[in-house]
Amino acid sequence: MTSVVLLRVSAAYELEPWGDYSHESVTGIIPIFPKFTDSESCSVEYSGIFSPDVNVAKVMTSAFGLEFRLSWVRVFKDSNATFYYQWLQGGSDVWGGRPLEVDKTYNDLSGDFMVYYPIPESVTSAIPLGFDYVKWIKDNA
């Protein structure tokens, strides 16, 4: 079995005075191999500096925080050598249910995943953002 975690970081902005939020990507999709996995959990380590290259001086908008969007892809092979991919989407846009402050280092963030049934490789496709996760796993596993 192989696993990869897909990370994407976005900046969140509060639209005042309504309390709605807008989001702008800070990174593309970053694939990371987990340090540890079992049937119910995984652990990844990633270090990076995220610099939002966006205009925060929009009318009635203020910086709110950073969002971590995580997905966990598990790969299985059956006795017929057919590969299956199980997508586990992060349960919250803001990992851990709280915004991450700018100019701060975080360790040991945790959260939940929504689990989907494994699908055979024949019906997988690149996610809408243009990242072919099946190809990346094959090229890097």
C-alpha positions in Angstrom: 0.0 0.0 0.0 1.2 3.5 -0.8 -0.1 6.8 0.5 0.3 10.5 -0.4 -1.1 13.6 1.2 -2.0 16.5 -0.9 -1.6 19.9 0.7 -2.9 23.3 -0.5 -2.6 26.5 1.4 -5.0 29.5 0.9 -5.4 32.9 2.5 -8.7 33.8 4.0 -10.2 37.3 4.0 -13.2 38.5 6.0 -15.6 40.6 4.0 -16.7 43.3 6.5 -19.3 44.0 7.8 -21.1 40.9 6.6 -18.8 38.2 8.0 -18.5 36.2 4.8 -15.1 35.0 3.7 -13.2 35.0 0.4 -10.3 32.7 -0.3 -7.2 33.0 -2.5 -4.6 30.2 -3.1 -1.2 30.8 -1.7 0.3 27.5 -3.1 -0.5 25.0 -5.8 -1.1 21.4 -4.8 1.9 20.0 -2.8 2.2 16.2 -2.7 3.8 14.8 0.5 4.6 11.2 1.4 3.4 10.4 5.0 6.0 9.6 7.6 3.5 7.1 9.2 0.3 5.5 8.2 -2.0 2.8 9.5 -5.6 1.9 8.7 -7.0 5.0 10.4 -4.4 7.7 10.5 -1.4 9.2 8.9 1.3 11.7 9.9 3.0 14.1 7.5 5.7 16.7 8.0 6.0 19.8 5.8 7.9 22.9 6.2 7.3 26.0 4.1 7.0 29.7 4.1 3.7 30.9 2.6 3.7 34.4 1.3 0.2 35.5 0.0 0.8 37.4 -3.2 -2.6 38.9 -3.2 -4.1 42.4 -2.8 -5.4 42.6 0.8 -6.4 46.2 0.3 -9.7 45.4 -1.2 -12.7 47.5 -0.2 -14.1 46.4 3.2 -11.8 43.3 3.4 -9.4 42.3 6.2 -6.9 39.4 6.4 -8.3 36.6 8.5 -5.8 33.7 8.4 -4.3 30.8 6.4 -6.2 27.7 5.5 -4.7 24.2 5.2 -6.6 22.0 2.8 -5.5 18.4 3.1 -6.5 15.2 1.2 -5.1 11.7 1.8 -4.9 9.3 -1.1 -4.3 5.6 -0.3 -3.4 3.2 -3.0 -4.2 -0.5 -2.8 -3.4 -3.4 -5.1 -5.7 -6.5 -5.2 -4.7 -10.1 -6.1 -5.3 -9.4 -9.8 -2.7 -6.5 -9.7 -5.5 -3.9 -10.1 -4.8 -0.7 -8.4 -7.4 1.1 -6.3 -7.3 4.7 -5.0 -9.1 5.8 -1.9 -9.6 9.6 -1.5 -9.9 10.9 2.0 -10.8 14.6 2.0 -10.0 16.8 4.9 -13.1 17.3 7.1 -12.6 21.1 7.4 -11.3 23.9 5.2 -9.5 25.4 8.1 -7.6 22.4 9.5 -8.5 21.8 13.1 -11.5 24.2 12.8 -9.5 27.4 13.4 -7.7 29.9 11.2 -3.9 29.9 11.2 -2.2 33.2 11.9 0.2 34.7 9.6 3.9 35.0 10.8 3.5 32.1 13.2 5.0 28.5 13.2 2.6 25.6 13.9 3.5 22.1 14.9 1.2 19.1 15.5 -1.9 20.2 13.6 -4.5 17.4 13.5 -8.0 16.9 12.0 -10.5 14.5 10.6 -10.9 13.0 7.1 -14.1 12.1 5.2 -13.6 8.6 3.8 -14.7 7.5 0.3 -14.8 4.0 -1.2 -11.7 3.0 -3.1 -12.1 3.3 -6.9 -10.2 1.3 -9.5 -7.5 3.1 -11.4 -9.5 2.8 -14.7 -12.0 5.4 -13.4 -9.6 7.8 -11.8 -9.0 11.2 -13.3 -6.9 14.3 -12.6 -8.5 16.6 -10.0 -10.0 19.8 -11.5 -6.9 21.9 -10.6 -4.9 20.0 -13.2 -2.9 17.8 -10.8 -2.7 14.2 -12.0 -2.3 12.5 -8.6 -2.2 8.9 -10.1 0.7 9.9 -12.4 2.6 11.7 -9.6 2.3 8.6 -7.3 3.5 6.3 -10.1 6.4 8.6 -10.9 7.5 9.1 -7.3 6.5 6.0 -5.3 
